[in-house]
Amino acid sequence: MEHDERAEELEREAEVLEQHAERVGEHIEDARRDWEAKEDDPTVPGAQPDPGDEEESLPGVGSDEETLSEEGGP
């Protein structure tokens, strides 16, 4: 296989991976919006923290994607 052919093949693969990454990002955003809506709905059991319980910070949860990439995160 020539270098040009391999380069074109890798470019196509990169484009496919980018499209998949965009779709995953959209799914994450959809899930985040859904969860936030459920947190605001008192009829959804378990979506609100118990009174007096403080929310614990989990690594990566609620983190900004740009901040993660700037800091070298996933």
PDB file of N, CA, C and O in Angstrom:
ATOM      1  N   MET A   1       0.858  -1.173   0.000  1.00  0.00           N
ATOM      2  CA  MET A   1       0.000   0.000   0.000  1.00  0.00           C
ATOM      3  C   MET A   1       0.905   1.238   0.000  1.00  0.00           C
ATOM      4  O   MET A   1       1.849   1.326   0.786  1.00  0.00           O
ATOM      5  N   GLU A   2       0.615   2.162  -0.862  1.00  0.00           N
ATOM      6  CA  GLU A   2       1.413   3.376  -0.941  1.00  0.00           C
ATOM      7  C   GLU A   2       1.069   4.323   0.201  1.00  0.00           C
ATOM      8  O   GLU A   2       0.008   4.226   0.817  1.00  0.00           O
ATOM      9  N   HIS A   3       1.980   5.228   0.462  1.00  0.00           N
ATOM     10  CA  HIS A   3       1.783   6.180   1.553  1.00  0.00           C
ATOM     11  C   HIS A   3       0.555   7.060   1.332  1.00  0.00           C
ATOM     12  O   HIS A   3      -0.175   7.361   2.277  1.00  0.00           O
ATOM     13  N   ASP A   4       0.328   7.469   0.089  1.00  0.00           N
ATOM     14  CA  ASP A   4      -0.829   8.322  -0.212  1.00  0.00           C
ATOM     15  C   ASP A   4      -2.134   7.586   0.065  1.00  0.00           C
ATOM     16  O   ASP A   4      -3.065   8.153   0.637  1.00  0.00           O
ATOM     17  N   GLU A   5      -2.197   6.318  -0.343  1.00  0.00           N
ATOM     18  CA  GLU A   5      -3.402   5.524  -0.110  1.00  0.00           C
ATOM     19  C   GLU A   5      -3.645   5.347   1.386  1.00  0.00           C
ATOM     20  O   GLU A   5      -4.777   5.457   1.858  1.00  0.00           O
ATOM     21  N   ARG A   6      -2.587   5.076   2.114  1.00  0.00           N
ATOM     22  CA  ARG A   6      -2.709   4.885   3.574  1.00  0.00           C
ATOM     23  C   ARG A   6      -3.148   6.182   4.239  1.00  0.00           C
ATOM     24  O   ARG A   6      -3.968   6.162   5.157  1.00  0.00           O
ATOM     25  N   ALA A   7      -2.610   7.309   3.785  1.00  0.00           N
ATOM     26  CA  ALA A   7      -2.980   8.607   4.350  1.00  0.00           C
ATOM     27  C   ALA A   7      -4.462   8.879   4.108  1.00  0.00           C
ATOM     28  O   ALA A   7      -5.159   9.356   5.004  1.00  0.00           O
ATOM     29  N   GLU A   8      -4.943   8.581   2.909  1.00  0.00           N
ATOM     30  CA  GLU A   8      -6.367   8.782   2.604  1.00  0.00           C
ATOM     31  C   GLU A   8      -7.241   7.878   3.470  1.00  0.00           C
ATOM     32  O   GLU A   8      -8.278   8.306   3.975  1.00  0.00           O
ATOM     33  N   GLU A   9      -6.820   6.637   3.636  1.00  0.00           N
ATOM     34  CA  GLU A   9      -7.566   5.698   4.473  1.00  0.00           C
ATOM     35  C   GLU A   9      -7.645   6.205   5.915  1.00  0.00           C
ATOM     36  O   GLU A   9      -8.706   6.153   6.536  1.00  0.00           O
ATOM     37  N   LEU A  10      -6.539   6.686   6.438  1.00  0.00           N
ATOM     38  CA  LEU A  10      -6.516   7.205   7.808  1.00  0.00           C
ATOM     39  C   LEU A  10      -7.363   8.471   7.946  1.00  0.00           C
ATOM     40  O   LEU A  10      -7.990   8.683   8.984  1.00  0.00           O
ATOM     41  N   GLU A  11      -7.386   9.298   6.927  1.00  0.00           N
ATOM     42  CA  GLU A  11      -8.234  10.494   6.952  1.00  0.00           C
ATOM     43  C   GLU A  11      -9.705  10.108   6.996  1.00  0.00           C
ATOM     44  O   GLU A  11     -10.486  10.716   7.728  1.00  0.00           O
ATOM     45  N   ARG A  12     -10.086   9.099   6.216  1.00  0.00           N
ATOM     46  CA  ARG A  12     -11.481   8.629   6.240  1.00  0.00           C
ATOM     47  C   ARG A  12     -11.835   8.074   7.614  1.00  0.00           C
ATOM     48  O   ARG A  12     -12.915   8.343   8.140  1.00  0.00           O
ATOM     49  N   GLU A  13     -10.920   7.299   8.192  1.00  0.00           N
ATOM     50  CA  GLU A  13     -11.162   6.758   9.530  1.00  0.00           C
ATOM     51  C   GLU A  13     -11.294   7.876  10.558  1.00  0.00           C
ATOM     52  O   GLU A  13     -12.134   7.801  11.454  1.00  0.00           O
ATOM     53  N   ALA A  14     -10.480   8.898  10.434  1.00  0.00           N
ATOM     54  CA  ALA A  14     -10.539  10.033  11.360  1.00  0.00           C
ATOM     55  C   ALA A  14     -11.881  10.748  11.241  1.00  0.00           C
ATOM     56  O   ALA A  14     -12.458  11.158  12.248  1.00  0.00           O
ATOM     57  N   GLU A  15     -12.378  10.897  10.019  1.00  0.00           N
ATOM     58  CA  GLU A  15     -13.680  11.533   9.815  1.00  0.00           C
ATOM     59  C   GLU A  15     -14.802  10.716  10.460  1.00  0.00           C
ATOM     60  O   GLU A  15     -15.701  11.276  11.087  1.00  0.00           O
ATOM     61  N   VAL A  16     -14.747   9.404  10.306  1.00  0.00           N
ATOM     62  CA  VAL A  16     -15.764   8.529  10.905  1.00  0.00           C
ATOM     63  C   VAL A  16     -15.709   8.648  12.426  1.00  0.00           C
ATOM     64  O   VAL A  16     -16.747   8.758  13.079  1.00  0.00           O
ATOM     65  N   LEU A  17     -14.509   8.625  12.986  1.00  0.00           N
ATOM     66  CA  LEU A  17     -14.374   8.737  14.439  1.00  0.00           C
ATOM     67  C   LEU A  17     -14.879  10.088  14.939  1.00  0.00           C
ATOM     68  O   LEU A  17     -15.483  10.171  16.009  1.00  0.00           O
ATOM     69  N   GLU A  18     -14.637  11.132  14.177  1.00  0.00           N
ATOM     70  CA  GLU A  18     -15.131  12.456  14.567  1.00  0.00           C
ATOM     71  C   GLU A  18     -16.653  12.492  14.568  1.00  0.00           C
ATOM     72  O   GLU A  18     -17.266  13.076  15.462  1.00  0.00           O
ATOM     73  N   GLN A  19     -17.262  11.864  13.563  1.00  0.00           N
ATOM     74  CA  GLN A  19     -18.727  11.803  13.514  1.00  0.00           C
ATOM     75  C   GLN A  19     -19.275  11.027  14.712  1.00  0.00           C
ATOM     76  O   GLN A  19     -20.271  11.430  15.313  1.00  0.00           O
ATOM     77  N   HIS A  20     -18.628   9.922  15.056  1.00  0.00           N
ATOM     78  CA  HIS A  20     -19.058   9.139  16.217  1.00  0.00           C
ATOM     79  C   HIS A  20     -18.917   9.964  17.493  1.00  0.00           C
ATOM     80  O   HIS A  20     -19.794   9.928  18.357  1.00  0.00           O
ATOM     81  N   ALA A  21     -17.836  10.694  17.613  1.00  0.00           N
ATOM     82  CA  ALA A  21     -17.609  11.520  18.800  1.00  0.00           C
ATOM     83  C   ALA A  21     -18.683  12.598  18.918  1.00  0.00           C
ATOM     84  O   ALA A  21     -19.151  12.889  20.019  1.00  0.00           O
ATOM     85  N   GLU A  22     -19.070  13.183  17.807  1.00  0.00           N
ATOM     86  CA  GLU A  22     -20.129  14.195  17.826  1.00  0.00           C
ATOM     87  C   GLU A  22     -21.446  13.584  18.295  1.00  0.00           C
ATOM     88  O   GLU A  22     -22.172  14.186  19.085  1.00  0.00           O
ATOM     89  N   ARG A  23     -21.747  12.386  17.803  1.00  0.00           N
ATOM     90  CA  ARG A  23     -22.999  11.726  18.217  1.00  0.00           C
ATOM     91  C   ARG A  23     -22.979  11.390  19.698  1.00  0.00           C
ATOM     92  O   ARG A  23     -23.986  11.550  20.389  1.00  0.00           O
ATOM     93  N   VAL A  24     -21.840  10.926  20.186  1.00  0.00           N
ATOM     94  CA  VAL A  24     -21.728  10.617  21.612  1.00  0.00           C
ATOM     95  C   VAL A  24     -21.915  11.894  22.424  1.00  0.00           C
ATOM     96  O   VAL A  24     -22.600  11.884  23.447  1.00  0.00           O
ATOM     97  N   GLY A  25     -21.314  12.987  21.977  1.00  0.00           N
ATOM     98  CA  GLY A  25     -21.478  14.269  22.658  1.00  0.00           C
ATOM     99  C   GLY A  25     -22.933  14.702  22.698  1.00  0.00           C
ATOM    100  O   GLY A  25     -23.403  15.229  23.707  1.00  0.00           O
ATOM    101  N   GLU A  26     -23.649  14.481  21.598  1.00  0.00           N
ATOM    102  CA  GLU A  26     -25.076  14.820  21.557  1.00  0.00           C
ATOM    103  C   GLU A  26     -25.863  13.957  22.544  1.00  0.00           C
ATOM    104  O   GLU A  26     -26.754  14.454  23.232  1.00  0.00           O
ATOM    105  N   HIS A  27     -25.536  12.669  22.614  1.00  0.00           N
ATOM    106  CA  HIS A  27     -26.215  11.773  23.563  1.00  0.00           C
ATOM    107  C   HIS A  27     -25.953  12.225  25.004  1.00  0.00           C
ATOM    108  O   HIS A  27     -26.850  12.198  25.846  1.00  0.00           O
ATOM    109  N   ILE A  28     -24.730  12.633  25.268  1.00  0.00           N
ATOM    110  CA  ILE A  28     -24.383  13.097  26.613  1.00  0.00           C
ATOM    111  C   ILE A  28     -25.184  14.355  26.947  1.00  0.00           C
ATOM    112  O   ILE A  28     -25.729  14.472  28.045  1.00  0.00           O
ATOM    113  N   GLU A  29     -25.256  15.283  26.012  1.00  0.00           N
ATOM    114  CA  GLU A  29     -26.021  16.514  26.242  1.00  0.00           C
ATOM    115  C   GLU A  29     -27.494  16.195  26.465  1.00  0.00           C
ATOM    116  O   GLU A  29     -28.120  16.768  27.357  1.00  0.00           O
ATOM    117  N   ASP A  30     -28.059  15.286  25.668  1.00  0.00           N
ATOM    118  CA  ASP A  30     -29.457  14.889  25.837  1.00  0.00           C
ATOM    119  C   ASP A  30     -29.682  14.299  27.223  1.00  0.00           C
ATOM    120  O   ASP A  30     -30.651  14.638  27.902  1.00  0.00           O
ATOM    121  N   ALA A  31     -28.783  13.417  27.636  1.00  0.00           N
ATOM    122  CA  ALA A  31     -28.913  12.789  28.953  1.00  0.00           C
ATOM    123  C   ALA A  31     -28.778  13.827  30.060  1.00  0.00           C
ATOM    124  O   ALA A  31     -29.494  13.756  31.059  1.00  0.00           O
ATOM    125  N   ARG A  32     -27.877  14.786  29.901  1.00  0.00           N
ATOM    126  CA  ARG A  32     -27.690  15.838  30.904  1.00  0.00           C
ATOM    127  C   ARG A  32     -28.957  16.698  31.035  1.00  0.00           C
ATOM    128  O   ARG A  32     -29.406  16.999  32.141  1.00  0.00           O
ATOM    129  N   ARG A  33     -29.519  17.084  29.887  1.00  0.00           N
ATOM    130  CA  ARG A  33     -30.750  17.894  29.927  1.00  0.00           C
ATOM    131  C   ARG A  33     -31.890  17.109  30.570  1.00  0.00           C
ATOM    132  O   ARG A  33     -32.666  17.653  31.355  1.00  0.00           O
ATOM    133  N   ASP A  34     -31.982  15.814  30.224  1.00  0.00           N
ATOM    134  CA  ASP A  34     -33.033  14.960  30.796  1.00  0.00           C
ATOM    135  C   ASP A  34     -32.873  14.872  32.315  1.00  0.00           C
ATOM    136  O   ASP A  34     -33.851  15.006  33.050  1.00  0.00           O
ATOM    137  N   TRP A  35     -31.645  14.649  32.783  1.00  0.00           N
ATOM    138  CA  TRP A  35     -31.410  14.543  34.221  1.00  0.00           C
ATOM    139  C   TRP A  35     -31.713  15.862  34.923  1.00  0.00           C
ATOM    140  O   TRP A  35     -32.327  15.866  35.990  1.00  0.00           O
ATOM    141  N   GLU A  36     -31.291  16.974  34.340  1.00  0.00           N
ATOM    142  CA  GLU A  36     -31.548  18.276  34.959  1.00  0.00           C
ATOM    143  C   GLU A  36     -33.049  18.535  35.059  1.00  0.00           C
ATOM    144  O   GLU A  36     -33.523  19.099  36.045  1.00  0.00           O
ATOM    145  N   ALA A  37     -33.792  18.122  34.035  1.00  0.00           N
ATOM    146  CA  ALA A  37     -35.247  18.281  34.082  1.00  0.00           C
ATOM    147  C   ALA A  37     -35.834  17.410  35.193  1.00  0.00           C
ATOM    148  O   ALA A  37     -36.755  17.832  35.892  1.00  0.00           O
ATOM    149  N   LYS A  38     -35.309  16.211  35.354  1.00  0.00           N
ATOM    150  CA  LYS A  38     -35.805  15.318  36.402  1.00  0.00           C
ATOM    151  C   LYS A  38     -35.448  15.847  37.787  1.00  0.00           C
ATOM    152  O   LYS A  38     -36.232  15.702  38.725  1.00  0.00           O
ATOM    153  N   GLU A  39     -34.273  16.461  37.925  1.00  0.00           N
ATOM    154  CA  GLU A  39     -33.891  17.040  39.212  1.00  0.00           C
ATOM    155  C   GLU A  39     -34.853  18.152  39.622  1.00  0.00           C
ATOM    156  O   GLU A  39     -35.111  18.351  40.809  1.00  0.00           O
ATOM    157  N   ASP A  40     -35.380  18.871  38.640  1.00  0.00           N
ATOM    158  CA  ASP A  40     -36.305  19.965  38.924  1.00  0.00           C
ATOM    159  C   ASP A  40     -37.733  19.493  39.140  1.00  0.00           C
ATOM    160  O   ASP A  40     -38.582  20.277  39.565  1.00  0.00           O
ATOM    161  N   ASP A  41     -38.016  18.225  38.855  1.00  0.00           N
ATOM    162  CA  ASP A  41     -39.364  17.683  38.973  1.00  0.00           C
ATOM    163  C   ASP A  41     -39.491  16.904  40.286  1.00  0.00           C
ATOM    164  O   ASP A  41     -38.920  15.821  40.415  1.00  0.00           O
ATOM    165  N   PRO A  42     -40.231  17.439  41.255  1.00  0.00           N
ATOM    166  CA  PRO A  42     -40.351  16.763  42.551  1.00  0.00           C
ATOM    167  C   PRO A  42     -41.082  15.421  42.485  1.00  0.00           C
ATOM    168  O   PRO A  42     -41.040  14.655  43.448  1.00  0.00           O
ATOM    169  N   THR A  43     -41.750  15.123  41.371  1.00  0.00           N
ATOM    170  CA  THR A  43     -42.464  13.847  41.266  1.00  0.00           C
ATOM    171  C   THR A  43     -41.548  12.704  40.829  1.00  0.00           C
ATOM    172  O   THR A  43     -41.980  11.552  40.789  1.00  0.00           O
ATOM    173  N   VAL A  44     -40.290  13.005  40.502  1.00  0.00           N
ATOM    174  CA  VAL A  44     -39.359  11.963  40.076  1.00  0.00           C
ATOM    175  C   VAL A  44     -38.603  11.473  41.306  1.00  0.00           C
ATOM    176  O   VAL A  44     -37.768  12.197  41.848  1.00  0.00           O
ATOM    177  N   PRO A  45     -38.889  10.243  41.753  1.00  0.00           N
ATOM    178  CA  PRO A  45     -38.226   9.741  42.954  1.00  0.00           C
ATOM    179  C   PRO A  45     -36.730   9.554  42.744  1.00  0.00           C
ATOM    180  O   PRO A  45     -36.294   9.030  41.720  1.00  0.00           O
ATOM    181  N   GLY A  46     -35.961   9.984  43.718  1.00  0.00           N
ATOM    182  CA  GLY A  46     -34.520   9.801  43.689  1.00  0.00           C
ATOM    183  C   GLY A  46     -33.751  10.846  42.908  1.00  0.00           C
ATOM    184  O   GLY A  46     -32.520  10.820  42.891  1.00  0.00           O
ATOM    185  N   ALA A  47     -34.450  11.767  42.260  1.00  0.00           N
ATOM    186  CA  ALA A  47     -33.753  12.768  41.452  1.00  0.00           C
ATOM    187  C   ALA A  47     -33.280  13.953  42.289  1.00  0.00           C
ATOM    188  O   ALA A  47     -32.364  14.673  41.893  1.00  0.00           O
ATOM    189  N   GLN A  48     -33.904  14.151  43.439  1.00  0.00           N
ATOM    190  CA  GLN A  48     -33.483  15.247  44.313  1.00  0.00           C
ATOM    191  C   GLN A  48     -32.715  14.657  45.488  1.00  0.00           C
ATOM    192  O   GLN A  48     -33.038  13.570  45.966  1.00  0.00           O
ATOM    193  N   PRO A  49     -31.692  15.382  45.952  1.00  0.00           N
ATOM    194  CA  PRO A  49     -30.957  14.884  47.123  1.00  0.00           C
ATOM    195  C   PRO A  49     -31.854  14.912  48.355  1.00  0.00           C
ATOM    196  O   PRO A  49     -32.766  15.733  48.448  1.00  0.00           O
ATOM    197  N   ASP A  50     -31.594  14.021  49.289  1.00  0.00           N
ATOM    198  CA  ASP A  50     -32.346  14.019  50.534  1.00  0.00           C
ATOM    199  C   ASP A  50     -32.073  15.315  51.286  1.00  0.00           C
ATOM    200  O   ASP A  50     -30.964  15.845  51.221  1.00  0.00           O
ATOM    201  N   PRO A  51     -33.071  15.829  51.997  1.00  0.00           N
ATOM    202  CA  PRO A  51     -32.838  17.047  52.763  1.00  0.00           C
ATOM    203  C   PRO A  51     -31.676  16.853  53.741  1.00  0.00           C
ATOM    204  O   PRO A  51     -31.598  15.843  54.440  1.00  0.00           O
ATOM    205  N   GLY A  52     -30.788  17.828  53.775  1.00  0.00           N
ATOM    206  CA  GLY A  52     -29.656  17.762  54.680  1.00  0.00           C
ATOM    207  C   GLY A  52     -28.442  17.082  54.094  1.00  0.00           C
ATOM    208  O   GLY A  52     -27.336  17.235  54.612  1.00  0.00           O
ATOM    209  N   ASP A  53     -28.628  16.331  53.019  1.00  0.00           N
ATOM    210  CA  ASP A  53     -27.483  15.690  52.366  1.00  0.00           C
ATOM    211  C   ASP A  53     -26.821  16.694  51.438  1.00  0.00           C
ATOM    212  O   ASP A  53     -27.477  17.378  50.653  1.00  0.00           O
ATOM    213  N   GLU A  54     -25.506  16.760  51.552  1.00  0.00           N
ATOM    214  CA  GLU A  54     -24.772  17.609  50.627  1.00  0.00           C
ATOM    215  C   GLU A  54     -24.373  16.768  49.432  1.00  0.00           C
ATOM    216  O   GLU A  54     -24.017  15.597  49.570  1.00  0.00           O
ATOM    217  N   GLU A  55     -24.435  17.378  48.253  1.00  0.00           N
ATOM    218  CA  GLU A  55     -24.021  16.659  47.064  1.00  0.00           C
ATOM    219  C   GLU A  55     -22.508  16.532  47.061  1.00  0.00           C
ATOM    220  O   GLU A  55     -21.788  17.501  47.300  1.00  0.00           O
ATOM    221  N   GLU A  56     -22.038  15.320  46.787  1.00  0.00           N
ATOM    222  CA  GLU A  56     -20.605  15.097  46.705  1.00  0.00           C
ATOM    223  C   GLU A  56     -20.148  15.341  45.271  1.00  0.00           C
ATOM    224  O   GLU A  56     -20.845  14.995  44.317  1.00  0.00           O
ATOM    225  N   SER A  57     -18.996  15.929  45.137  1.00  0.00           N
ATOM    226  CA  SER A  57     -18.427  16.171  43.824  1.00  0.00           C
ATOM    227  C   SER A  57     -17.744  14.908  43.331  1.00  0.00           C
ATOM    228  O   SER A  57     -16.909  14.329  44.026  1.00  0.00           O
ATOM    229  N   LEU A  58     -18.102  14.488  42.131  1.00  0.00           N
ATOM    230  CA  LEU A  58     -17.485  13.322  41.525  1.00  0.00           C
ATOM    231  C   LEU A  58     -16.544  13.790  40.424  1.00  0.00           C
ATOM    232  O   LEU A  58     -16.888  14.697  39.665  1.00  0.00           O
ATOM    233  N   PRO A  59     -15.378  13.196  40.324  1.00  0.00           N
ATOM    234  CA  PRO A  59     -14.436  13.610  39.286  1.00  0.00           C
ATOM    235  C   PRO A  59     -15.058  13.502  37.903  1.00  0.00           C
ATOM    236  O   PRO A  59     -15.585  12.453  37.531  1.00  0.00           O
ATOM    237  N   GLY A  60     -14.996  14.575  37.154  1.00  0.00           N
ATOM    238  CA  GLY A  60     -15.505  14.575  35.790  1.00  0.00           C
ATOM    239  C   GLY A  60     -16.976  14.876  35.665  1.00  0.00           C
ATOM    240  O   GLY A  60     -17.437  15.181  34.565  1.00  0.00           O
ATOM    241  N   VAL A  61     -17.737  14.804  36.743  1.00  0.00           N
ATOM    242  CA  VAL A  61     -19.165  15.075  36.684  1.00  0.00           C
ATOM    243  C   VAL A  61     -19.368  16.571  36.782  1.00  0.00           C
ATOM    244  O   VAL A  61     -18.898  17.221  37.716  1.00  0.00           O
ATOM    245  N   GLY A  62     -20.080  17.106  35.797  1.00  0.00           N
ATOM    246  CA  GLY A  62     -20.338  18.537  35.787  1.00  0.00           C
ATOM    247  C   GLY A  62     -19.140  19.339  35.311  1.00  0.00           C
ATOM    248  O   GLY A  62     -19.138  20.567  35.400  1.00  0.00           O
ATOM    249  N   SER A  63     -18.124  18.657  34.809  1.00  0.00           N
ATOM    250  CA  SER A  63     -16.952  19.356  34.307  1.00  0.00           C
ATOM    251  C   SER A  63     -17.203  19.821  32.892  1.00  0.00           C
ATOM    252  O   SER A  63     -17.906  19.169  32.120  1.00  0.00           O
ATOM    253  N   ASP A  64     -16.634  20.928  32.572  1.00  0.00           N
ATOM    254  CA  ASP A  64     -16.742  21.485  31.245  1.00  0.00           C
ATOM    255  C   ASP A  64     -15.773  20.737  30.331  1.00  0.00           C
ATOM    256  O   ASP A  64     -14.610  20.547  30.688  1.00  0.00           O
ATOM    257  N   GLU A  65     -16.242  20.308  29.145  1.00  0.00           N
ATOM    258  CA  GLU A  65     -15.389  19.544  28.238  1.00  0.00           C
ATOM    259  C   GLU A  65     -14.152  20.329  27.833  1.00  0.00           C
ATOM    260  O   GLU A  65     -13.067  19.760  27.717  1.00  0.00           O
ATOM    261  N   GLU A  66     -14.306  21.640  27.614  1.00  0.00           N
ATOM    262  CA  GLU A  66     -13.153  22.448  27.218  1.00  0.00           C
ATOM    263  C   GLU A  66     -12.138  22.487  28.348  1.00  0.00           C
ATOM    264  O   GLU A  66     -10.933  22.418  28.105  1.00  0.00           O
ATOM    265  N   THR A  67     -12.618  22.597  29.581  1.00  0.00           N
ATOM    266  CA  THR A  67     -11.699  22.637  30.720  1.00  0.00           C
ATOM    267  C   THR A  67     -10.941  21.326  30.822  1.00  0.00           C
ATOM    268  O   THR A  67      -9.738  21.313  31.085  1.00  0.00           O
ATOM    269  N   LEU A  68     -11.653  20.216  30.611  1.00  0.00           N
ATOM    270  CA  LEU A  68     -11.002  18.912  30.682  1.00  0.00           C
ATOM    271  C   LEU A  68      -9.923  18.785  29.616  1.00  0.00           C
ATOM    272  O   LEU A  68      -8.822  18.309  29.892  1.00  0.00           O
ATOM    273  N   SER A  69     -10.243  19.214  28.393  1.00  0.00           N
ATOM    274  CA  SER A  69      -9.250  19.062  27.331  1.00  0.00           C
ATOM    275  C   SER A  69      -8.067  19.985  27.564  1.00  0.00           C
ATOM    276  O   SER A  69      -6.935  19.624  27.242  1.00  0.00           O
ATOM    277  N   GLU A  70      -8.302  21.172  28.118  1.00  0.00           N
ATOM    278  CA  GLU A  70      -7.204  22.092  28.428  1.00  0.00           C
ATOM    279  C   GLU A  70      -6.325  21.560  29.537  1.00  0.00           C
ATOM    280  O   GLU A  70      -5.118  21.803  29.559  1.00  0.00           O
ATOM    281  N   GLU A  71      -6.939  20.827  30.464  1.00  0.00           N
ATOM    282  CA  GLU A  71      -6.191  20.284  31.594  1.00  0.00           C
ATOM    283  C   GLU A  71      -5.598  18.919  31.273  1.00  0.00           C
ATOM    284  O   GLU A  71      -4.904  18.326  32.100  1.00  0.00           O
ATOM    285  N   GLY A  72      -5.870  18.429  30.087  1.00  0.00           N
ATOM    286  CA  GLY A  72      -5.328  17.135  29.709  1.00  0.00           C
ATOM    287  C   GLY A  72      -6.185  15.973  30.134  1.00  0.00           C
ATOM    288  O   GLY A  72      -5.707  14.840  30.188  1.00  0.00           O
ATOM    289  N   GLY A  73      -7.448  16.228  30.439  1.00  0.00           N
ATOM    290  CA  GLY A  73      -8.359  15.161  30.851  1.00  0.00           C
ATOM    291  C   GLY A  73      -8.891  14.412  29.654  1.00  0.00           C
ATOM    292  O   GLY A  73      -8.489  14.675  28.521  1.00  0.00           O
ATOM    293  N   PRO A  74      -9.815  13.457  29.901  1.00  0.00           N
ATOM    294  CA  PRO A  74     -10.367  12.645  28.810  1.00  0.00           C
ATOM    295  C   PRO A  74     -11.133  13.453  27.810  1.00  0.00           C
ATOM    296  O   PRO A  74     -11.652  12.903  26.839  1.00  0.00           O
TER     297      PRO A  74
END
